[in-house]
Amino acid sequence: MTHNFFATVGLTAATLASPAIAAPEAYVLDAGHSQIVFSYDHLGYSTSYGMFGGFEGEIAFDMDDPAASSVTVSMPVMSMMTGWEARYNHFMSGDFFDVSEDEMVTFVSTGIEVTGDNTAMITGDLTLNGVTKSVVLDATLNQAGNHPMAEKPWAGFDATTTLLRSDYNVGAFTPFIGDEVSVMISIEAMKAD
């Protein structure tokens, strides 16, 4: 018998106790073990990287109807890490984000297509720099089960997507600096108390 992506997580999350009627179960992101890494071509000379970490989010798993599961994530733009203060300051400037202190990056899922035993395509609205566009995350469930130290249900996922900077009005210096941004996401989530 094959289990689909979210049914596997839901079954594990319930620690094999089967309620008569399943409902979505809330998981919250483990900020200490969740990160979003992005990369882009810099003038053809190198690949530059940046990262977001310490962000908040929630995943809801529905065992009976995986397509009804959902994910929401948010983080301040200013939480971006680039590894070099001058590059960070340039990203926050008018050339790119012209950021205010309370400006957020958000992702809210709008649909999930289960594609395999541990894979899914998660479609959602990404809001970045005041622009909202639909994106698709190619997601993989890495593992779900009882966390050995926290002693509670836990799940880990990886996902990838590609964005165009110009879609979000941060396309300065294209085509010299690549318009395409590769995004790699790795998150852990724990069952909410």
C-alpha positions, -999 to +999 in steps of 0.1 A: +000+000+000+014+034-010+010+064+012+010+099-003+031+128+008+008+144+034-010+112+045+024+098+056+031+130+076-004+130+091-002+094+101+031+099+118+019+131+134-009+113+150+016+087+163-004+060+148-035+068+168-064+070+144-092+094+152-126+086+137-125+118+117-092+134+109-087+172+108-057+193+099-031+192+125-011+223+132+027+223+130+049+253+136+083+259+120+114+252+141+131+286+135+165+272+146+165+245+119+147+262+090+164+283+063+159+297+028+191+300+007+190+319-026+216+323-053+221+343-085+247+349-111+270+379-105+283+393-138+292+358-150+321+357-125+306+340-095+275+327-079+264+349-050+244+335-021+221+349+006+199+334+033+169+340+054+167+322+088+148+324+120+114+329+103+079+320+114+054+297+098+027+271+102+019+239+083-015+223+086-017+186+076-050+170+066-047+132+066-080+126+048-076+153+022-040+162+015-050+188-010-066+207+019-033+210+037-016+244+038+015+263+047+022+299+056+055+315+062+066+351+069+099+369+076+111+405+077+130+415+045+156+430+069+164+395+083+182+387+050+218+376+055+243+381+027+277+376+044+289+411+036+275+443+051+280+464+020+260+440-001+232+438+025+231+476+026+229+477-012+200+452-012+181+473+014+187+505-007+165+521-033+183+501-060+165+470-048+141+468-019+141+503-005+130+485+026+110+497+056+116+481+090+082+463+090+083+450+054+077+413+052+082+385+028+052+361+029+042+328+013+007+315+016-001+282-001-031+281-025-029+245-036-011+212-032-006+185-058+007+153-044+032+138-070+046+108-052+050+089-019+071+118-004+068+146-030+044+174-039+041+206-059+030+234-035+015+264-053+012+296-033+013+334-033+047+349-027+046+385-016+080+402-020+087+440-023+050+447-024+044+424-053+024+392-051+029+364-076+020+327-078+050+304-074+054+266-073+076+248-048+089+214-057+087+199-022+101+166-006+092+152+027+126+142+042+113+126+074+084+126+098+083+110+132+088+115+168+118+138+175+143+119+196+151+149+219+119+169+219+098+137+222+070+151+200+059+147+164+083+164+139+086+167+102+113+180+078+110+192+042+131+205+014+118+225-015+131+244-045+119+270-069+132+297-093+122+333-092+128+363-115+140+394-097+123+416-123+089+401-114+093+417-079+107+450-090+142+442-077+157+436-111+184+463-110+215+457-132+199+429-153+211+413-175+246+418-160+234+404-126+213+374-133+175+379-132+169+343-122+172+335-085+174+299-074+158+293-041+165+263-018+143+258+013+149+234+041+126+234+071+117+215+102+083+218+119+070+205+152+035+197+162+019+227+178+012+225+216 
